[in-house]
Amino acid sequence: MLDFVAQDLARNEDWRRVLEAYNVPLQPQKQPESPEEQWLPRVARLESVESTQLSRLHGTLIALGFLKFEITGKTGLQYQLTPAGRQTLENGLLASAEID
């Protein structure tokens, strides 16, 4: 991850709130090769996160590989944490993102 992106995210914990909004338990696999994926509708608002920041956070987290999305005919946009997103949520951003 680029240091300036990591530092920007480390200054503000809103990235964590967005990832937590999409953090659902993994579903057991239906078949050995096709895991059941649970997609969630796009979060339109989160407590203590400005709506103007929410779109930027979604875009940043997608660009970093922490969220993935798909466009569907039924619900529009759906989101899901990636394995990297789950790991980041569990372990915190990056140790190298600490700001003095």
Secondary structure as the mmCIF struct_conf table of DSSP 4:
data_model
#
loop_
_struct_conf.conf_type_id
_struct_conf.id
_struct_conf.beg_label_comp_id
_struct_conf.beg_label_asym_id
_struct_conf.beg_label_seq_id
_struct_conf.end_label_comp_id
_struct_conf.end_label_asym_id
_struct_conf.end_label_seq_id
HELX_RH_AL_P HELX_RH_AL_P1 ASP A 3 ALA A 10
TURN_TY1_P TURN_TY1_P1 ARG A 11 ARG A 11
TURN_TY1_P TURN_TY1_P2 GLU A 13 GLU A 13
HELX_RH_AL_P HELX_RH_AL_P2 ASP A 14 ALA A 21
TURN_TY1_P TURN_TY1_P3 TYR A 22 TYR A 22
HELX_LH_PP_P HELX_LH_PP_P1 PRO A 25 GLN A 29
BEND BEND1 LYS A 30 LYS A 30
STRN STRN1 GLN A 31 GLN A 31
TURN_TY1_P TURN_TY1_P4 PRO A 32 GLU A 33
STRN STRN2 SER A 34 SER A 34
HELX_LH_PP_P HELX_LH_PP_P2 PRO A 35 GLU A 37
STRN STRN3 LEU A 40 PRO A 41
HELX_LH_PP_P HELX_LH_PP_P3 ARG A 42 VAL A 43
STRN STRN4 LEU A 46 LEU A 46
TURN_TY1_P TURN_TY1_P5 GLU A 47 SER A 48
STRN STRN5 VAL A 49 VAL A 49
HELX_RH_AL_P HELX_RH_AL_P3 SER A 51 ALA A 63
TURN_TY1_P TURN_TY1_P6 LEU A 64 GLY A 65
BEND BEND2 PHE A 66 PHE A 66
STRN STRN6 LEU A 67 THR A 72
TURN_TY1_P TURN_TY1_P7 GLY A 73 THR A 75
STRN STRN7 GLY A 76 LEU A 81
HELX_RH_AL_P HELX_RH_AL_P4 PRO A 83 ASN A 91
BEND BEND3 LEU A 93 LEU A 93
HELX_RH_3T_P HELX_RH_3T_P1 ALA A 95 ALA A 97
#
